[in-house]
Protein backbone atom coordinates (compact mmCIF):
# COMPACT_ATOMS: atom_id res chain seq x y z
CA UNK A 1 0.00 0.00 0.00
CA UNK A 2 1.41 3.33 -1.04
CA UNK A 3 0.68 6.06 1.52
CA UNK A 4 3.10 8.57 0.00
CA UNK A 5 0.42 10.77 -1.62
CA UNK A 6 -1.07 11.28 1.85
CA UNK A 7 2.21 11.46 3.77
CA UNK A 8 3.58 13.98 1.27
CA UNK A 9 0.79 16.38 2.18
CA UNK A 10 1.78 16.38 5.83
CA UNK A 11 4.12 19.21 6.80
CA UNK A 12 3.53 20.06 10.42
CA UNK A 13 2.92 18.07 13.60
CA UNK A 14 -0.45 19.82 14.03
CA UNK A 15 -1.59 18.65 10.59
CA UNK A 16 -0.49 15.10 11.41
CA UNK A 17 -2.36 15.17 14.73
CA UNK A 18 -5.54 16.41 13.05
CA UNK A 19 -5.33 13.67 10.43
CA UNK A 20 -4.62 11.00 13.07
CA UNK A 21 -7.69 12.07 15.01
CA UNK A 22 -9.86 11.85 11.86
CA UNK A 23 -8.41 8.45 10.92
CA UNK A 24 -9.02 7.04 14.39
CA UNK A 25 -12.64 8.18 14.26
CA UNK A 26 -12.98 6.61 10.85
CA UNK A 27 -11.44 3.38 12.06
CA UNK A 28 -13.94 3.16 14.93
CA UNK A 29 -16.87 3.56 12.53
CA UNK A 30 -15.92 0.76 10.11
CA UNK A 31 -18.36 -1.75 11.56
CA UNK A 32 -21.06 0.71 12.53
CA UNK A 33 -24.43 0.45 10.76
CA UNK A 34 -25.84 3.07 8.47
CA UNK A 35 -23.69 5.59 6.68
CA UNK A 36 -21.54 6.44 9.63
CA UNK A 37 -18.28 5.31 7.99
CA UNK A 38 -18.90 7.19 4.75
CA UNK A 39 -20.06 10.17 6.77
CA UNK A 40 -16.79 10.19 8.73
CA UNK A 41 -14.81 9.61 5.55
CA UNK A 42 -16.31 12.77 4.06
CA UNK A 43 -14.97 14.67 7.04
CA UNK A 44 -11.40 13.82 5.99
CA UNK A 45 -9.49 16.85 4.69
CA UNK A 46 -9.66 17.17 0.93
CA UNK A 47 -5.86 17.08 0.68
CA UNK A 48 -5.86 13.42 1.74
CA UNK A 49 -9.38 12.38 0.76
CA UNK A 50 -8.88 11.18 -2.82
CA UNK A 51 -5.77 9.15 -2.07
CA UNK A 52 -7.35 7.61 1.02
CA UNK A 53 -10.61 6.86 -0.79
CA UNK A 54 -8.67 4.99 -3.49
CA UNK A 55 -6.80 2.92 -0.94
CA UNK A 56 -9.93 2.08 1.05
CA UNK A 57 -11.73 0.92 -2.12
CA UNK A 58 -8.99 -1.46 -3.15
CA UNK A 59 -7.97 -2.82 0.28
CA UNK A 60 -9.30 -3.93 3.62
CA UNK A 61 -10.46 -0.76 5.36
CA UNK A 62 -9.28 -1.71 8.81
CA UNK A 63 -5.85 -2.71 7.50
CA UNK A 64 -5.46 0.50 5.49
CA UNK A 65 -6.35 2.72 8.40
CA UNK A 66 -4.21 0.79 10.87
CA UNK A 67 -1.12 0.91 8.63
CA UNK A 68 -1.62 4.57 7.71
CA UNK A 69 -1.91 5.54 11.38
CA UNK A 70 1.28 3.56 12.13
CA UNK A 71 3.08 5.20 9.22
CA UNK A 72 2.13 8.71 10.32
CA UNK A 73 3.17 7.97 13.90
CA UNK A 74 6.56 6.77 12.69
CA UNK A 75 7.35 10.08 10.96
CA UNK A 76 10.30 11.85 12.55
CA UNK A 77 9.66 15.25 14.13
CA UNK A 78 11.96 18.24 13.85
CA UNK A 79 11.35 21.01 16.39
CA UNK A 80 12.23 24.41 15.05
CA UNK A 81 12.38 27.28 17.52
CA UNK A 82 12.25 30.76 16.01
CA UNK A 83 11.76 34.34 17.16
CA UNK A 84 8.92 34.64 14.61
CA UNK A 85 6.17 32.54 13.10
CA UNK A 86 7.05 31.69 9.50
CA UNK A 87 4.42 31.59 6.81
CA UNK A 88 2.99 28.20 5.88
CA UNK A 89 4.72 28.46 2.49
CA UNK A 90 8.02 28.83 4.27
CA UNK A 91 7.27 25.80 6.50
CA UNK A 92 6.44 23.80 3.37
CA UNK A 93 9.79 24.85 1.89
CA UNK A 94 11.53 23.69 5.05
CA UNK A 95 9.74 20.37 4.82
CA UNK A 96 10.80 20.00 1.19
CA UNK A 97 14.39 20.92 2.09
CA UNK A 98 14.46 18.25 4.83
CA UNK A 99 13.10 15.62 2.47
CA UNK A 100 15.50 16.55 -0.35
CA UNK A 101 18.60 17.09 1.74
CA UNK A 102 18.19 14.17 4.07
CA UNK A 103 16.10 11.90 1.92
CA UNK A 104 13.33 11.38 4.44
CA UNK A 105 9.92 12.89 5.14
CA UNK A 106 9.57 14.60 8.50
CA UNK A 107 7.09 16.68 10.42
CA UNK A 108 7.93 20.17 11.56
CA UNK A 109 6.92 21.64 14.91
CA UNK A 110 7.39 25.40 15.12
CA UNK A 111 7.78 27.05 18.50
CA UNK A 112 8.04 30.77 19.03
CA UNK A 113 10.90 31.96 21.25
CA UNK A 114 11.26 35.67 20.85
CA UNK A 115 14.51 35.84 22.78
CA UNK A 116 16.25 33.94 19.99
CA UNK A 117 16.09 37.07 17.83
CA UNK A 118 18.04 36.05 14.70
CA UNK A 119 19.04 32.63 16.00
CA UNK A 120 17.38 29.34 15.19
CA UNK A 121 17.17 26.32 17.47
CA UNK A 122 16.74 22.83 16.07
CA UNK A 123 15.80 19.78 18.09
CA UNK A 124 15.67 16.34 16.65
CA UNK A 125 15.87 12.84 18.04
CA UNK A 126 17.21 14.09 21.41
CA UNK A 127 19.83 16.34 19.81
CA UNK A 128 19.89 20.11 19.95
CA UNK A 129 21.67 22.79 17.95
CA UNK A 130 21.51 26.56 17.95
CA UNK A 131 22.54 28.26 14.72
CA UNK B 1 -13.90 62.69 198.80
CA UNK B 2 -14.28 59.35 200.38
CA UNK B 3 -11.85 56.71 199.21
CA UNK B 4 -13.29 53.68 197.56
CA UNK B 5 -12.92 50.28 199.03
CA UNK B 6 -10.43 49.41 196.42
CA UNK B 7 -8.42 52.58 197.17
CA UNK B 8 -8.45 51.65 200.69
CA UNK B 9 -7.41 48.11 199.95
CA UNK B 10 -4.90 48.71 197.19
CA UNK B 11 -3.73 52.32 197.24
CA UNK B 12 -0.61 51.69 195.11
CA UNK B 13 -2.79 50.06 192.48
CA UNK B 14 -4.85 53.13 192.13
CA UNK B 15 -1.83 55.31 191.67
CA UNK B 16 -0.52 53.01 189.11
CA UNK B 17 -3.82 53.20 187.34
CA UNK B 18 -3.65 56.91 187.42
CA UNK B 19 -0.21 56.96 186.07
CA UNK B 20 -1.30 54.69 183.35
CA UNK B 21 -4.15 57.00 182.51
CA UNK B 22 -1.81 59.90 182.42
CA UNK B 23 0.53 58.00 180.22
CA UNK B 24 -2.28 57.02 178.07
CA UNK B 25 -3.41 60.59 177.73
CA UNK B 26 0.10 61.67 176.96
CA UNK B 27 0.44 58.93 174.43
CA UNK B 28 -2.86 59.95 173.01
CA UNK B 29 -1.61 63.49 172.61
CA UNK B 30 1.62 62.35 171.08
CA UNK B 31 -0.27 60.22 168.65
CA UNK B 32 -2.58 63.06 167.86
CA UNK B 33 0.35 65.37 167.29
CA UNK B 34 2.12 62.74 165.27
CA UNK B 35 -1.00 62.11 163.34
CA UNK B 36 -1.42 65.79 162.75
CA UNK B 37 2.17 66.07 161.64
CA UNK B 38 1.82 63.05 159.49
CA UNK B 39 -1.24 64.54 157.94
CA UNK B 40 0.64 67.71 157.33
CA UNK B 41 3.49 65.75 155.85
CA UNK B 42 1.04 63.82 153.78
CA UNK B 43 -0.65 66.96 152.56
CA UNK B 44 2.73 68.49 151.87
CA UNK B 45 3.84 65.30 150.20
CA UNK B 46 0.69 65.25 148.13
CA UNK B 47 1.21 68.81 147.19
CA UNK B 48 4.82 68.11 146.38
CA UNK B 49 3.85 65.07 144.43
CA UNK B 50 1.25 67.03 142.54
CA UNK B 51 3.68 69.81 141.87
CA UNK B 52 6.37 67.34 140.83
CA UNK B 53 3.94 65.54 138.59
CA UNK B 54 2.91 68.84 137.03
CA UNK B 55 6.55 69.84 136.65
CA UNK B 56 7.42 66.52 135.18
CA UNK B 57 4.46 66.69 132.84
CA UNK B 58 5.54 70.16 131.76
CA UNK B 59 9.15 69.01 131.41
CA UNK B 60 8.01 66.03 129.39
CA UNK B 61 5.76 68.19 127.31
CA UNK B 62 8.61 70.60 126.68
CA UNK B 63 10.98 67.75 125.91
CA UNK B 64 8.45 66.18 123.56
CA UNK B 65 7.79 69.58 122.00
CA UNK B 66 11.51 70.12 121.51
CA UNK B 67 11.95 66.62 120.18
CA UNK B 68 9.06 67.09 117.81
CA UNK B 69 10.50 70.38 116.66
CA UNK B 70 13.93 68.88 116.22
CA UNK B 71 12.45 65.88 114.51
CA UNK B 72 10.32 68.15 112.32
CA UNK B 73 13.36 70.23 111.42
CA UNK B 74 15.42 67.14 110.72
CA UNK B 75 12.57 65.70 108.73
CA UNK B 76 12.17 68.89 106.74
CA UNK B 77 15.92 69.04 106.12
CA UNK B 78 15.93 65.35 105.23
CA UNK B 79 12.99 65.73 102.88
CA UNK B 80 14.53 68.81 101.29
CA UNK B 81 17.83 66.99 100.85
CA UNK B 82 16.05 63.91 99.52
CA UNK B 83 14.07 66.05 97.11
CA UNK B 84 17.22 67.73 95.91
CA UNK B 85 18.94 64.36 95.58
CA UNK B 86 15.91 62.90 93.80
CA UNK B 87 15.80 65.88 91.51
CA UNK B 88 19.45 65.34 90.71
CA UNK B 89 18.90 61.62 90.13
CA UNK B 90 15.89 62.32 87.89
CA UNK B 91 17.87 64.97 86.01
CA UNK B 92 20.73 62.55 85.51
CA UNK B 93 18.37 59.73 84.55
CA UNK B 94 16.55 61.98 82.10
CA UNK B 95 19.83 63.09 80.60
CA UNK B 96 20.99 59.48 80.32
CA UNK B 97 17.67 58.46 78.78
CA UNK B 98 17.78 61.36 76.39
CA UNK B 99 21.30 60.46 75.35
CA UNK B 100 20.35 56.79 75.01
CA UNK B 101 17.29 57.68 72.95
CA UNK B 102 19.30 60.07 70.79
CA UNK B 103 21.94 57.43 70.24
CA UNK B 104 19.32 54.74 69.45
CA UNK B 105 17.40 57.08 67.16
CA UNK B 106 20.58 57.97 65.34
CA UNK B 107 21.47 54.29 65.06
CA UNK B 108 18.01 53.44 63.74
CA UNK B 109 18.07 56.37 61.36
CA UNK B 110 21.41 55.20 59.99
CA UNK B 111 20.01 51.69 59.54
CA UNK B 112 16.82 52.96 57.91
CA UNK B 113 18.80 55.27 55.63
CA UNK B 114 21.03 52.34 54.64
CA UNK B 115 18.02 50.07 54.04
CA UNK B 116 16.32 52.78 52.05
CA UNK B 117 19.42 53.35 49.98
CA UNK B 118 19.80 49.61 49.39
CA UNK B 119 16.12 49.33 48.50
CA UNK B 120 16.40 52.28 46.12
CA UNK B 121 19.47 50.79 44.49
CA UNK B 122 17.83 47.38 44.22
CA UNK B 123 14.66 48.89 42.76
CA UNK B 124 16.73 50.98 40.37
CA UNK B 125 18.56 47.86 39.22
CA UNK B 126 15.27 45.99 38.83
CA UNK B 127 13.74 48.87 36.91
CA UNK B 128 16.86 49.19 34.75
CA UNK B 129 16.72 45.47 34.05
CA UNK B 130 13.00 45.61 33.26
CA UNK B 131 13.56 48.63 31.06
CA UNK B 132 16.34 46.84 29.25
CA UNK B 133 14.14 43.77 28.75
CA UNK B 134 11.22 45.91 27.58
CA UNK B 135 13.40 47.94 25.23
CA UNK B 136 15.03 44.81 23.90
CA UNK B 137 11.59 43.24 23.48
CA UNK B 138 10.30 46.32 21.72
CA UNK B 139 13.30 46.48 19.41
CA UNK B 140 13.08 42.72 18.77
CA UNK B 141 9.32 42.97 18.17
CA UNK B 142 9.76 45.80 15.72
CA UNK B 143 12.69 44.15 14.08
CA UNK B 144 10.87 40.81 13.74
CA UNK B 145 7.68 42.46 12.52
CA UNK B 146 9.54 44.47 9.95
CA UNK B 147 11.73 41.53 8.93
CA UNK B 148 11.02 40.68 5.28
CA UNK B 149 9.98 37.12 4.42
CA UNK B 150 13.16 36.71 2.37
CA UNK B 151 15.24 37.45 5.44
CA UNK B 152 13.27 34.98 7.55
CA UNK B 153 13.79 32.36 4.86
CA UNK B 154 17.48 33.17 4.73
CA UNK B 155 17.81 32.82 8.48
CA UNK B 156 16.02 29.45 8.55
CA UNK B 157 17.86 27.90 5.62
CA UNK B 158 21.24 29.14 6.77
CA UNK B 159 20.52 27.45 10.10
CA UNK B 160 19.37 24.24 8.43
CA UNK B 161 22.44 24.17 6.17
CA UNK B 162 24.73 24.85 9.09
CA UNK B 163 23.11 22.06 11.12
CA UNK B 164 23.42 19.69 8.18
CA UNK B 165 27.08 20.63 7.79
CA UNK B 166 27.62 19.84 11.49
CA UNK B 167 26.11 16.40 10.96
CA UNK B 168 22.99 17.21 13.00
CA UNK B 169 20.72 15.26 10.62
CA UNK B 170 23.03 12.26 10.26
CA UNK B 171 20.62 10.01 12.15
CA UNK B 172 17.59 11.46 10.46
HADDOCK unambig.tbl for C-alpha pairs under 7 A between the chains (distance, minus, plus):
assign (segid A and resid 84 and name CA) (segid B and resid 144 and name CA) 6.53 0.50 0.50
assign (segid A and resid 90 and name CA) (segid B and resid 153 and name CA) 6.79 0.50 0.50
assign (segid A and resid 102 and name CA) (segid B and resid 172 and name CA) 6.97 0.50 0.50
assign (segid A and resid 117 and name CA) (segid B and resid 140 and name CA) 6.47 0.50 0.50
assign (segid A and resid 120 and name CA) (segid B and resid 156 and name CA) 6.78 0.50 0.50
assign (segid A and resid 120 and name CA) (segid B and resid 159 and name CA) 6.27 0.50 0.50
assign (segid A and resid 131 and name CA) (segid B and resid 159 and name CA) 5.11 0.50 0.50
assign (segid A and resid 131 and name CA) (segid B and resid 162 and name CA) 6.94 0.50 0.50
